[in-house]
């Protein structure tokens, strides 16, 4: 199983509560990282920070995100391997991504970050939410210390990170992030800038369709309460074609688009032959 099967025990929750308490104190004294964010981005950050203590609970509000690892981790792994960027002696091993340098933008509490590190990759996770970065660090230290040398977390905007890490990464992952961002062009431009020529950018997000809005947002958030209310917004959703068009202007060729859907009754994701609901996209930055 790709999912972490251990929900944080009481000691971990106590340690996390202490760390989050320090984050609250920092924010109240003006030391919080969200002070320079615009009001809409700040609301998004605060909305997700409200889930920080529950982020690693597989049976809580993040259970669908935990389950998503079952398909998004292989999608990223196989996409990197398919480009011929993995040394042959690592293919078909448990450390297939050893030697790969990855950036996860909007890493949250580290659910995907840790799983990619378990495949041998060196992963840098960045996020705007101080409490989520704190939760990611606590979980890494308390429950996954064997990954400490493979994972680095930073509370940092992607544009700032890209300035200091131009063309550094073999792959950049933007998973379940675009639907929370207003300026998608600026975010993707910074992601591509940090990507080396020949490297891949991987994106998973919700499509901007009526079926997705009705089933994936209205019903899941406001009827079944599978996701905290107010998590997704119609005006921030985007179609795969629009993402592809943006990436085309940045010399990134889309090589794969897969449709996916979430079955809430058994908490599982599966690939489907339409992108009407959700989708995963891989694009490759031109080598020239």
Buried (B, 14 or more C-beta within 10 A) or exposed (E): EBBBEEBBEEEBBEBBEEBBEEBBEEBEEEEBBBEEBEEEBBEBBBBBBEBBBBBBBBEEBBBBBBBBBBBBBEBBBEBBBBBEBBEEEBEEEEEBBBBBBBBBBBBBBBBBBBBBBBBBBBBBBBBBBBBBBBBBBBBBEBBBEEBEEBBBBEBBBBBEBBEEBEEBBBBBBBBBBBBBBEEBEEBBBBBBBBBBEBBBBBBBBBBBBEEBBEBBBBBBBEEEEBBBEEBBBEEBBBBBEBBBEBBEEBBBEBEBBBBBBBEBEEBBBEEBEEBBBBBBBBBBBEEE
